[in-house]
Amino acid sequence: MTIRRSLDQVALHFVTPVWGREFTQTFLEVMLPSLLAPGNLPAIPNKEQCVYKIFTLENDAQTIKGSSAFAALASLMTVEVNIIQEPKENKYYRASDCYRESSRQASLAQAAVAMFGPDVVVADGSVDAMVRLLRNGKRAILVMGVRTIKESIIPELLSRYAEDGCLRVPKRQLAKLALDHLHPITESHMFDGDSPRYHASGLFWRVGDEGLLLHAFHLHPIVVHAPTFPGDFEGTIDNDLMEKSNLPDEAVHIVADSDEFLCFEMSSRDYSFDTPDRGGMLSLVSSVQYSTSRFHRKVVRVPIRVHAGKTTESKWSQTERRAQYVISRILDACDESAYLAAWSRGELKNLPLLTRFRFGIQAIEDGAVDVKKYFHARPRVRAKAFLAFLIITGFGIWSSIRLPAPGWLKWLSNRADMYLKAKGFSTQVYSCYALRTIAAVFVVTARQLRTSMGFSARDPSRRP
């Protein structure tokens, strides 16, 4: 039985790892002042129960403690400054260590942990929205941030929205700023973009001049209130943290509209990391298979709207339909390739024949199957396998055009399939997948021939 607790019974532990002069400056000038906006940290009703934990280097700690933004934060809630060693490995993994340690402590205190990076800007009212969701029983809130160019967006933020020690940016105005200062990494998310790179953790579509439609595999868990926080999650917090939290679907909220909650990341214009070259659908499927889990493939189906004003529903609906089609194609291809790989290992015994043809094409093009292994078999076995394959292919083509198959052909096809399995082609040499691809082409040709001759699967009387 799930016990729902309102926020006035649950504390919030905010966590920010920050080190280095550049990130510390961004944290003190932009990120923290944006959290000090009236609709963010000051809007929390039980601030006396909340804690803000900062993980930083000793030198940076002195700079942070001497700032006016830190003093304003300390006047709202308890602030802890934790000294860490300078990370020598991946900085994101070191940040995850900070989140992991804080989350264990929050779990012991039955508190929710809110994880904010030092280089984000938070729209006014976003924390208040987060509070309301927690009060309504949500245990995790997932957001998708858009990366912006730091050098151009920060001066505009400070000149237009800084007031009384805080940075008060309305959601739609922040969305407009972000759309005007998109980072090259964000451009690499565009499904129809011109970037030579393709970052498959999220797929973006422009909706005219109104905004962006996002579908993301890797969403950022901005706040998590798990009964037992998983301390064994790997890599960054958008990797497997949510899967290991074991929260029910109804307790997880994905922010699907920028009018509800909005924060953006800010990075230097020349910041980049390794992303594959832009290829076709097959390379995209391969990247998704490698870097996503079942949870990621579930949340990516949710469309996320980022808009700077009113939306024209017809435009957004049209883009959403197209995006859903693309996402479905990617996920179907991933499922088919995984299904075929399981069958080739002998884990699935009764994969239908025509399904093998259809899956075979996808698996070979995705590189999930090494077709060269077939040609490494002994010549005599290879010849018999080829003959068995031809029998199966004939039966497959016969069945595909929906003609009554003679009993002897069905029996012969079954015997041929048994031979292939007995010789281990399904588990050792992948049972002639290269030839099955050719068979799939024959199947398509047969279907086209059937259509051109006026055959009808639903109306046998129309067959000549």
C-alpha positions in Angstrom: 0.0 0.0 0.0 1.4 3.4 -1.0 1.3 6.1 1.6 1.1 9.6 0.2 2.7 12.3 2.3 2.2 16.0 1.6 5.3 18.3 1.3 4.8 19.9 4.7 5.8 16.5 6.1 8.7 15.9 3.7 11.9 17.9 3.6 13.7 18.9 0.4 17.5 18.4 0.1 18.9 20.5 -2.7 22.3 19.4 -4.1 24.7 21.2 -6.4 28.2 20.0 -7.2 30.3 22.9 -8.5 34.1 23.5 -8.8 36.4 25.5 -11.0 36.4 29.3 -11.5 34.1 29.3 -14.6 31.4 27.1 -13.1 31.6 28.8 -9.7 31.0 32.2 -11.4 28.1 30.8 -13.4 26.6 29.3 -10.2 26.9 32.6 -8.3 25.8 35.0 -11.0 23.0 33.0 -12.8 22.0 29.6 -11.4 21.7 30.5 -7.7 20.0 33.9 -8.3 17.5 32.2 -10.6 16.6 29.9 -7.7 16.2 32.9 -5.4 13.4 34.2 -7.6 10.1 34.6 -5.7 8.5 31.6 -7.3 11.4 29.2 -6.6 13.1 28.7 -3.2 11.2 31.5 -1.4 7.9 29.8 -2.4 8.7 26.6 -0.4 6.3 26.5 2.6 8.6 24.5 4.9 12.0 26.0 4.2 13.1 25.4 7.8 13.1 21.7 7.0 15.1 22.0 3.8 18.8 21.9 3.3 20.9 23.1 0.4 24.1 21.1 0.0 27.0 22.4 -2.1 29.9 20.2 -3.0 33.0 22.1 -4.0 36.8 22.5 -3.7 38.3 24.3 -0.8 39.4 27.4 -2.8 36.0 27.7 -4.5 34.3 27.3 -1.1 35.7 30.6 0.1 34.5 32.4 -3.1 31.0 30.9 -2.6 30.7 31.8 1.1 31.8 35.4 0.4 29.1 36.0 -2.2 25.8 37.9 -1.7 23.9 35.1 -3.4 25.1 32.6 -0.7 24.1 35.0 2.0 20.6 35.3 0.6 20.4 31.5 0.3 21.5 31.0 3.9 18.8 33.4 5.1 16.2 31.0 3.6 17.4 27.6 4.7 20.2 25.6 6.1 23.3 25.5 3.8 26.0 22.9 3.9 29.3 23.4 2.1 31.1 20.0 1.6 34.7 20.0 0.5 35.8 17.5 -2.1 39.0 16.6 -3.9 39.4 17.9 -7.4 38.1 15.2 -9.8 40.7 13.6 -12.0 38.3 11.4 -13.9 35.0 12.1 -15.7 33.5 15.2 -14.1 30.0 13.9 -14.6 30.8 10.7 -12.7 32.2 12.8 -9.8 29.0 14.9 -9.8 27.0 11.7 -9.7 29.0 10.6 -6.6 27.9 13.8 -4.9 24.3 13.2 -5.8 24.6 9.6 -4.7 26.0 10.5 -1.3 23.4 13.2 -0.7 20.6 11.0 -1.9 21.5 8.3 0.6 21.3 10.9 3.4 18.0 12.2 2.1 16.6 8.7 2.0 17.5 8.1 5.6 15.9 11.3 6.6 12.8 10.4 4.4 13.4 13.6 2.4 13.3 14.3 -1.3 16.5 15.1 -3.1 16.5 17.9 -5.8 19.5 17.8 -8.1 20.5 21.0 -9.9 23.7 21.5 -11.9 25.7 24.7 -11.4 25.3 25.8 -15.0 21.5 25.9 -15.4 19.1 28.8 -15.2 15.7 28.1 -13.7 12.5 29.9 -14.7 10.6 31.7 -12.0 7.8 29.5 -10.6 9.4 26.2 -11.5 10.3 25.2 -8.0 6.8 26.1 -6.8 5.4 23.8 -9.6 7.8 21.1 -8.3 6.5 21.5 -4.8 2.9 21.2 -5.9 3.6 18.0 -7.8 5.3 16.5 -4.7 2.3 17.5 -2.6 0.1 15.6 -5.1 1.9 12.4 -4.5 4.6 12.4 -7.2 7.8 10.7 -6.2 10.0 11.7 -9.2 9.9 14.6 -11.7 11.8 14.3 -15.0 12.7 17.2 -17.2 14.5 17.7 -20.5 16.8 20.6 -20.6 17.9 22.4 -23.8 21.6 23.4 -23.9 22.2 27.1 -24.7 25.3 29.2 -25.5 26.7 30.7 -22.3 28.6 33.6 -23.8 25.5 35.0 -25.5 22.7 34.2 -23.2 24.2 35.2 -19.8 24.7 38.9 -20.7 21.1 39.1 -21.8 19.8 37.4 -18.7 21.7 39.7 -16.4 20.8 42.9 -18.3 17.1 42.2 -18.5 16.1 40.1 -15.5 18.4 40.7 -12.6 16.6 42.5 -9.7 17.0 42.7 -6.0 19.7 40.0 -5.8 17.7 37.5 -7.9 17.2 36.5 -11.5 13.5 36.5 -12.2 12.8 35.1 -15.6 9.2 34.1 -16.6 9.0 30.7 -18.3 8.0 31.8 -21.8 10.6 34.6 -21.8 13.2 32.1 -20.8 12.0 29.7 -23.6 12.3 32.6 -26.1 15.9 33.3 -24.9 16.8 29.6 -25.2 15.4 29.3 -28.7 17.5 32.4 -29.7 20.7 30.9 -28.3 20.7 27.2 -29.1 24.0 25.5 -28.6 25.6 23.4 -31.4 25.0 20.3 -29.3 21.3 21.1 -29.3 21.4 21.5 -33.0 22.8 18.0 -33.2 19.5 16.7 -31.6 17.5 18.1 -34.6 16.0 15.1 -36.5 15.9 17.2 -39.7 18.9 19.4 -38.8 22.0 20.4 -40.7 24.5 19.5 -38.0 27.1 16.9 -39.2 26.7 15.2 -35.8 23.7 13.4 -34.4 23.1 13.2 -30.6 20.6 10.4 -30.2 19.8 10.9 -26.4 17.0 13.1 -27.6 15.3 13.9 -30.9 14.0 17.5 -31.5 11.7 19.0 -34.1 11.2 22.7 -34.8 7.5 23.7 -34.9 7.7 26.7 -37.2 8.8 29.8 -35.2 6.7 28.7 -32.1 9.2 26.4 -30.4 10.6 22.9 -30.2 9.0 19.5 -29.8 11.3 17.1 -27.9 11.4 13.4 -27.5 14.1 12.3 -25.0 15.5 9.0 -24.0 17.6 10.5 -21.2 15.6 12.8 -19.0 17.1 14.5 -16.0 15.5 13.5 -12.6 15.3 16.9 -11.1 13.8 15.6 -7.9 13.4 12.1 -6.5 11.7 11.0 -3.3 12.3 7.3 -3.3 11.6 5.2 -0.1 15.0 3.6 -0.6 17.4 5.4 -2.8 19.4 3.1 -5.0 23.1 3.8 -4.2 24.3 1.4 -6.9 23.2 3.4 -10.0 25.8 3.6 -12.6 27.3 6.5 -14.5 25.3 9.7 -14.6 21.9 10.2 -12.9 20.0 10.0 -16.2 21.3 6.5 -16.9 19.8 3.9 -14.6 18.8 5.8 -11.5 15.1 5.7 -12.3 15.0 2.1 -13.1 16.7 1.1 -9.9 14.4 3.4 -7.9 11.5 1.0 -8.6 8.9 3.7 -8.5 5.5 2.9 -9.9 4.6 4.7 -13.2 1.9 6.8 -11.6 4.4 8.2 -9.2 6.7 9.5 -12.0 5.9 12.8 -13.6 7.4 13.9 -16.9 7.2 17.6 -17.5 5.6 17.8 -21.0 5.1 21.6 -21.3 7.6 24.4 -20.6 4.7 26.4 -19.1 4.9 24.0 -16.1 8.6 23.8 -15.3 11.6 25.1 -17.2 15.3 25.1 -16.8 18.1 25.3 -19.4 21.7 24.4 -19.4 24.4 26.9 -20.4 27.7 25.8 -22.0 30.6 27.5 -23.7 30.1 27.8 -27.5 33.1 25.5 -28.1 32.1 22.8 -25.6 31.5 19.4 -27.3 31.8 15.7 -26.7 32.0 12.6 -28.9 28.8 12.1 -30.9 28.5 9.9 -34.0 28.3 11.4 -37.5 24.8 12.0 -38.8 23.7 8.9 -40.6 20.4 7.4 -41.6 17.8 5.6 -39.6 19.9 2.5 -39.2 22.8 4.3 -37.5 20.3 6.0 -35.2 18.7 2.7 -34.3 22.2 1.3 -33.5 23.0 4.2 -31.2 19.7 3.9 -29.4 20.2 0.1 -28.9 23.6 0.7 -27.4 22.8 3.6 -25.1 19.2 3.1 -23.8 17.4 0.8 -21.5 13.8 -0.3 -21.3 12.9 2.7 -19.1 14.5 5.1 -21.6 12.5 3.6 -24.4 9.3 4.0 -22.4 9.7 7.7 -21.5 10.8 8.7 -25.0 7.3 8.3 -26.2 6.2 11.4 -24.3 6.2 14.6 -26.4 7.6 17.6 -24.7 6.7 21.1 -25.8 9.0 24.1 -25.4 7.3 27.3 -26.6 7.7 31.0 -26.1 4.1 32.0 -26.6 0.7 30.6 -27.5 0.7 27.4 -29.5 -1.1 26.8 -32.8 -2.6 23.4 -32.1 -2.7 22.3 -35.7 1.0 22.9 -36.2 2.0 21.1 -33.0 -0.3 18.2 -33.6 1.0 17.7 -37.1 4.6 17.7 -35.9 3.7 15.4 -33.0 2.2 12.8 -35.4 5.3 12.9 -37.5 7.6 12.6 -34.5 5.6 9.7 -33.0 5.9 7.9 -36.3 9.7 8.3 -36.2 9.9 7.3 -32.6 7.8 4.2 -33.2 9.9 3.2 -36.2 13.1 3.4 -34.0 11.6 1.5 -31.1 10.1 -1.2 -33.4 13.5 -1.7 -35.1 15.2 -1.9 -31.7 12.7 -4.5 -30.5 13.0 -6.5 -33.7 16.8 -6.6 -33.6 16.8 -7.6 -29.9 14.2 -10.3 -30.7 16.2 -11.7 -33.5 19.4 -11.7 -31.5 17.6 -13.7 -28.8 16.4 -16.2 -31.4 19.9 -16.5 -32.8 21.2 -17.5 -29.4 18.6 -20.2 -29.2 16.4 -18.4 -26.6 13.4 -18.3 -28.8 12.4 -21.6 -30.4 9.4 -20.8 -32.5 10.0 -17.7 -34.4 7.6 -17.6 -37.4 9.2 -18.0 -40.8 8.1 -14.7 -42.3 9.0 -12.9 -39.1 12.5 -14.2 -39.6 12.6 -12.7 -43.1 11.5 -9.3 -41.8 13.8 -9.4 -38.8 16.7 -10.6 -40.8 16.9 -7.5 -42.9 16.9 -5.2 -39.9 19.5 -7.4 -38.0 21.9 -7.5 -40.9 21.7 -3.8 -41.7 22.1 -3.0 -38.0 25.1 -5.2 -37.7 23.4 -7.4 -35.1 24.2 -10.5 -37.2 27.6 -11.5 -38.7 26.6 -13.1 -41.9 30.1 -14.1 -42.8 30.0 -16.8 -40.2 27.7 -18.8 -42.5 30.5 -19.1 -45.1 32.9 -20.4 -42.5 30.9 -23.7 -42.2 32.2 -26.9 -43.8 31.4 -27.0 -47.6 29.2 -30.1 -47.4 27.2 -28.7 -44.5 27.0 -25.3 -46.2 25.6 -27.0 -49.4 22.9 -28.9 -47.5 22.1 -25.7 -45.5 21.7 -23.8 -48.8 19.4 -26.5 -50.2 17.4 -26.5 -47.0 17.2 -22.7 -47.2 15.9 -22.9 -50.8 13.1 -25.2 -49.6 12.2 -22.9 -46.8 12.3 -19.9 -49.1 10.0 -21.5 -51.5 7.5 -22.3 -48.8 7.8 -18.7 -47.5 7.2 -17.2 -50.9 4.2 -19.5 -51.5 2.7 -18.5 -48.1 3.3 -14.8 -48.6 1.1 -14.7 -51.7 -1.6 -16.6 -49.8 -1.8 -19.6 -52.1 -2.8 -23.0 -50.6 0.5 -24.8 -49.8 0.7 -28.5 -50.6 1.1 -30.7 -47.6 4.4 -32.2 -48.9 5.9 -28.7 -49.3 5.0 -27.8 -45.7 6.4 -31.1 -44.5 9.6 -30.6 -46.5 10.0 -27.0 -45.2 9.7 -28.2 -41.6 12.3 -30.9 -42.2 14.6 -28.4 -43.8 14.2 -26.1 -40.8 14.9 -28.9 -38.4 18.1 -29.7 -40.3 19.3 -26.2 -40.0 18.6 -26.2 -36.3 20.2 -29.6 -35.8 23.4 -28.3 -37.4 23.5 -25.4 -35.1 23.0 -22.7 -37.7 20.5 -20.8 -35.5 23.0 -20.5 -32.6 26.5 -20.8 -34.2 26.3 -19.4 -37.8 23.0 -17.5 -37.7 21.2 -19.8 -40.2 22.0 -18.2 -43.5 20.8 -14.7 -42.7 22.4 -13.3 -45.7 20.4 -15.6 -47.9 17.3 -14.9 -45.9 17.7 -11.2 -46.8 17.5 -12.2 -50.4 14.4 -14.3 -49.6 12.8 -11.2 -48.0 13.3 -9.4 -51.3 11.6 -12.3 -53.1 8.7 -12.0 -50.7 8.3 -8.3 -51.4 8.4 -9.0 -55.1 5.9 -11.8 -54.8 3.5 -9.5 -53.0 3.9 -6.8 -55.6 3.2 -9.4 -58.3 0.1 -10.6 -56.5 -1.2 -7.0 -56.3 -0.5 -6.3 -60.0 -2.3 -9.5 -61.0 -5.4 -8.6 -59.0 -5.0 -11.1 -56.2 -6.8 -10.3 -53.0 -5.9 -11.9 -49.6 -9.4 -11.1 -48.3 -11.3 -12.1 -51.4 -10.0 -15.4 -52.8 -12.6 -15.3 -55.6 -10.8 -12.5 -57.2 -7.8 -14.7 -57.9 -7.5 -15.7 -61.6 
